[in-house]
Amino acid sequence: MEKLITEFSIGLFFWQTIIFVALILLLKKFAWKPILDSVNEREQGIKDALLSAEKAREEMASLQSDNELTLKKARAERDALLKEAREIKQKVIDDAKTEAKIEAKKIITQAKEAIQNEKNSAIVDLKNQVADLSVGIAEKVLQSKMSEDKAQMSLVKELIKDVTLK
């Protein structure tokens, strides 16, 4: 019986080894290969995701740098525009002041000319009035003096002397 048990144990061991090898071959073909493929795919997916995340981080850093550069340019352009606007404002103010001074001088000159013209007109008018008064007074004086012949002759002689002297 011992021999039978030993033979049975050896036979059992042999068949268990064959079944174990067949099971390993079956598992390798149908289970391990798909499991290992899915693990490898998952590992590759994780690597790709990490690479994408790294690229995204680098792009974010690049974009942030570009944004800062764009912001600096925008600030410089704004400052230049403000400076130009201030210069234009000052130029407009200076031009307006200059134009106002020129216009004021022109108005003053015109006013002086108008005053001078009015003064000359008033003097001419005054002279005409004085002349009219003088002629009127002279007429009255002459009428009173002309009644005498001797007085008329002496007045005519005086007037002739005055005319030739002037």
JOMO-V860313 format. One record per residue. N is the residue number from 1. RES is the residue in one letter. PSI is psi in degrees with one decimal (* if undefined). NEAR is the number of other ideal C-beta (glycine too) atoms within 8 Angstrom. D_LAST is the distance of its C-alpha to the last C-alpha in whole Angstrom. Layout:
{{N & RES & PSI & NEAR & D_LAST} {N & RES & PSI & NEAR & D_LAST}}
//
This chain:
{{1 & M & -33.0 & 4 & 191} {2 & E & -35.4 & 5 & 189} {3 & K & -41.3 & 6 & 188} {4 & L & -42.2 & 7 & 187} {5 & I & -39.1 & 8 & 185} {6 & T & -42.9 & 8 & 183} {7 & E & -40.3 & 8 & 183} {8 & F & -39.7 & 8 & 182} {9 & S & -40.4 & 8 & 179} {10 & I & -43.4 & 8 & 178} {11 & G & -42.4 & 8 & 178} {12 & L & -42.3 & 8 & 176} {13 & F & -42.8 & 8 & 174} {14 & F & -48.4 & 8 & 173} {15 & W & -34.9 & 8 & 172} {16 & Q & -37.5 & 8 & 170} {17 & T & -44.1 & 8 & 168} {18 & I & -44.8 & 8 & 168} {19 & I & -40.6 & 8 & 167} {20 & F & -44.5 & 8 & 164} {21 & V & -42.6 & 8 & 163} {22 & A & -41.7 & 8 & 163} {23 & L & -41.9 & 8 & 161} {24 & I & -43.3 & 8 & 159} {25 & L & -43.0 & 8 & 158} {26 & L & -45.4 & 9 & 157} {27 & L & -40.1 & 9 & 155} {28 & K & -42.7 & 9 & 153} {29 & K & -44.3 & 7 & 153} {30 & F & -22.8 & 7 & 152} {31 & A & -53.2 & 9 & 151} {32 & W & -41.6 & 7 & 149} {33 & K & -50.2 & 9 & 147} {34 & P & -38.1 & 8 & 145} {35 & I & -46.6 & 8 & 145} {36 & L & -38.2 & 8 & 144} {37 & D & -44.0 & 8 & 142} {38 & S & -35.7 & 8 & 140} {39 & V & -42.9 & 8 & 140} {40 & N & -41.5 & 8 & 138} {41 & E & -42.6 & 8 & 136} {42 & R & -42.2 & 8 & 135} {43 & E & -41.8 & 8 & 134} {44 & Q & -40.4 & 8 & 132} {45 & G & -41.5 & 8 & 130} {46 & I & -41.5 & 8 & 130} {47 & K & -44.5 & 8 & 128} {48 & D & -41.2 & 8 & 126} {49 & A & -40.2 & 8 & 125} {50 & L & -41.4 & 8 & 124} {51 & L & -43.2 & 8 & 122} {52 & S & -41.5 & 8 & 120} {53 & A & -40.6 & 8 & 119} {54 & E & -43.0 & 8 & 118} {55 & K & -42.8 & 8 & 116} {56 & A & -40.7 & 8 & 115} {57 & R & -42.7 & 8 & 114} {58 & E & -41.4 & 8 & 112} {59 & E & -39.9 & 8 & 110} {60 & M & -42.5 & 8 & 109} {61 & A & -41.4 & 8 & 108} {62 & S & -44.7 & 8 & 106} {63 & L & -40.0 & 8 & 105} {64 & Q & -41.4 & 8 & 104} {65 & S & -43.8 & 8 & 102} {66 & D & -40.2 & 8 & 100} {67 & N & -42.2 & 8 & 99} {68 & E & -41.0 & 8 & 98} {69 & L & -44.3 & 8 & 96} {70 & T & -40.0 & 8 & 95} {71 & L & -41.9 & 8 & 94} {72 & K & -43.0 & 8 & 92} {73 & K & -43.4 & 8 & 90} {74 & A & -41.1 & 8 & 89} {75 & R & -41.7 & 8 & 88} {76 & A & -40.8 & 8 & 86} {77 & E & -41.0 & 8 & 84} {78 & R & -45.0 & 8 & 84} {79 & D & -40.2 & 8 & 82} {80 & A & -42.5 & 8 & 80} {81 & L & -41.2 & 8 & 79} {82 & L & -41.2 & 8 & 78} {83 & K & -43.5 & 8 & 76} {84 & E & -40.4 & 8 & 74} {85 & A & -41.0 & 8 & 73} {86 & R & -42.5 & 8 & 72} {87 & E & -41.7 & 8 & 70} {88 & I & -42.1 & 8 & 68} {89 & K & -47.0 & 8 & 68} {90 & Q & -39.5 & 8 & 66} {91 & K & -42.9 & 8 & 64} {92 & V & -42.7 & 8 & 63} {93 & I & -45.4 & 8 & 62} {94 & D & -43.0 & 8 & 60} {95 & D & -41.4 & 8 & 58} {96 & A & -40.5 & 8 & 58} {97 & K & -45.7 & 8 & 56} {98 & T & -45.1 & 8 & 54} {99 & E & -38.7 & 8 & 53} {100 & A & -40.6 & 8 & 52} {101 & K & -44.4 & 8 & 50} {102 & I & -44.1 & 8 & 48} {103 & E & -39.7 & 8 & 48} {104 & A & -43.0 & 8 & 47} {105 & K & -41.2 & 8 & 44} {106 & K & -43.8 & 8 & 43} {107 & I & -42.3 & 8 & 43} {108 & I & -43.4 & 8 & 41} {109 & T & -44.4 & 8 & 38} {110 & Q & -40.0 & 8 & 38} {111 & A & -42.5 & 8 & 38} {112 & K & -42.5 & 8 & 35} {113 & E & -42.0 & 8 & 33} {114 & A & -41.9 & 8 & 34} {115 & I & -44.4 & 8 & 33} {116 & Q & -42.0 & 8 & 30} {117 & N & -43.2 & 8 & 29} {118 & E & -39.6 & 8 & 30} {119 & K & -48.0 & 8 & 28} {120 & N & -41.5 & 8 & 25} {121 & S & -41.6 & 8 & 26} {122 & A & -40.1 & 8 & 27} {123 & I & -44.4 & 8 & 23} {124 & V & -43.0 & 8 & 22} {125 & D & -42.0 & 8 & 24} {126 & L & -42.2 & 8 & 23} {127 & K & -42.0 & 8 & 19} {128 & N & -41.2 & 8 & 20} {129 & Q & -41.9 & 8 & 23} {130 & V & -42.0 & 8 & 20} {131 & A & -43.9 & 8 & 18} {132 & D & -43.2 & 8 & 21} {133 & L & -42.7 & 8 & 22} {134 & S & -43.5 & 8 & 19} {135 & V & -41.9 & 8 & 19} {136 & G & -44.6 & 8 & 22} {137 & I & -42.7 & 8 & 22} {138 & A & -38.1 & 8 & 19} {139 & E & -46.6 & 8 & 22} {140 & K & -41.9 & 8 & 24} {141 & V & -43.2 & 8 & 23} {142 & L & -38.1 & 9 & 21} {143 & Q & -39.2 & 8 & 25} {144 & S & -33.9 & 7 & 26} {145 & K & -24.9 & 10 & 24} {146 & M & -5.1 & 9 & 24} {147 & S & -22.2 & 6 & 28} {148 & E & 138.9 & 7 & 27} {149 & D & -41.2 & 5 & 26} {150 & K & -42.8 & 6 & 25} {151 & A & -37.7 & 10 & 23} {152 & Q & -42.9 & 10 & 21} {153 & M & -41.9 & 8 & 20} {154 & S & -35.5 & 8 & 19} {155 & L & -41.2 & 11 & 17} {156 & V & -41.8 & 8 & 16} {157 & K & -41.5 & 8 & 15} {158 & E & -42.2 & 8 & 12} {159 & L & -37.8 & 8 & 11} {160 & I & -39.3 & 8 & 10} {161 & K & -43.9 & 8 & 9} {162 & D & -37.6 & 8 & 6} {163 & V & -42.4 & 7 & 6} {164 & T & -27.9 & 6 & 6} {165 & L & -34.6 & 5 & 4} {166 & K & * & 4 & 0}}
//
